Amino acid sequence: MKKTTIIALLISLCLGTVTTNAQKRDLDNFRSPDKNGINVFEAPKDTATTFDGVQVRIGGAFALQFQNIAHENGGAVPLYDIGNNFNLATANLDLDVALYDGVNLHLRTYLSSRHHPEPYVKGGYITINKLDFIEKGFLKDVMDKVTLKFGHMENNYGDAHFRRTDNALAIYNPFVGNYIMDAFTTEVGAEVYYRDRGWLAMVGVTNGRLNQDAKGGTSPSTLLKLGYDKQVNQDLRLRLTGSMYHTAQSGNVYLYSADRAGSRYYYVMEGVDATSKGNFRSGRFDPGFTNEMTAFMINPFVKYQGLEFFGLVETVSGKTDAETDRRNTLQLGGELLYRFGADENFYVGGRYNTVDGELASGEDVTIDRFNLGAGYFMTKNILVKLEYVNQQYDGYYTDNILNEGKFNGFVAEAVISF
């Protein structure tokens, strides 16, 4: 979408809202964009309603980091000379709209990102929790437990994407960086949810493409998710989910390369001629599959009072067009946090993340990352956090820039989300 079009849209929306005294900030069945949205996974489903005509909530997010990271490798390929300084400030614009009783719309635009300093639309979707627009109470017994979701949207594979940083929306992430193998993609598709007494089931289908056009065809990608989420008592919450993402002859697999916003670790393990825009996935790993990829992820989540654990076990297999045999990759991750103080406004914690996989080149590689982090919610909309990161690479060929590679250091981040 052109920049001028977005600006015109923003102006018209702002002018359309100044006639009201105040926006309604709490809309039905949306994940809250502030501290209240932490440890919320799928958007809530509530059959109660406060709908009273079309309601628009304009929100957004802003994030800024100071980076102090050093890196080195085996020396065969020279690395970028990283300095200690502020990164590019990132910003999001969100439009959340209650269109009808039980029908919501969400649209996110990246106003500034590492990969795109100019605004562009991430995607948007519609969710349907009631069918009252057909007839009052239509299929009520079914829709009390079912949610329909359609659009060009962030697809619901795994639970890690609910805790990741989405460009400027970093308030849900207790750390600064995302996982090494960052499962995130936006594709045109549909998802159907069934929720009952803590149980969750989801089936979805997409066209398997990141960039949309009418050229050629593609095999659809499928998603499945099954889980259980229960607040056992006032102190204890348990959640366990398993997810699958499968794509056949897509020509490219975007699950680990679709984040156009970019990594939080600027220039790490990049060459001397690196640019922020051209090397925006620094520190991440993509297994490089193009066809016949199947991924499974299991995520346990336990919160007892202020103590919180989130885990990740992921296996991926696939191949490229040139390969006859499938390759496999394993990712493991675990986060342990302790939230404390008034309303749990403080937290400290650690994360361990490792990836072990075989590349198309034949290299059998391992990447290990360890994070220590702490954060403070100044208000429910403002978070400051500090992180130490240490990442090491093993198994890469001598002439690979990642041979004997490692980086470590500190990153401080300030986040505003509303």
Secondary structure, 3 states (H helix, E strand, C coil): CCHHHHHHHHHHHHHHHCCCCCCCCCCCCCCCCCHHHCCCCCCCCCCCCCCCCCEEEEEEEEEEEEEEEEEECCCCCCECCCCCEECCCEEEEEEEEEEECCEEEEEEEEEECCCCCCCEEEEEEEEECCCCCCCCCCCHHHHCCEEEEEEEEECCCCCHHHCCCECCECCCCCCCCCCCCCCCCEEEEEEEEEEECCEEEEEEEECCCCCCCCCCCCCCEEEEEEEEEEECCCCEEEEEEEEEEEECCCCCCCCCCCCCCCCCCCCCCCECCCCCCCCCCCCCCCCCCCEEEEEEEEEEEEEECCEEEEEEEEEEEEECCCCCCCEEEEEEEEEEEEEECHHHCEEEEEEEEEEEEECCCCCEEEEEEEEEEEEEEEECCEEEEEEEEEEEEECCCCCCCCCCCEEEEEEEEEEEEC
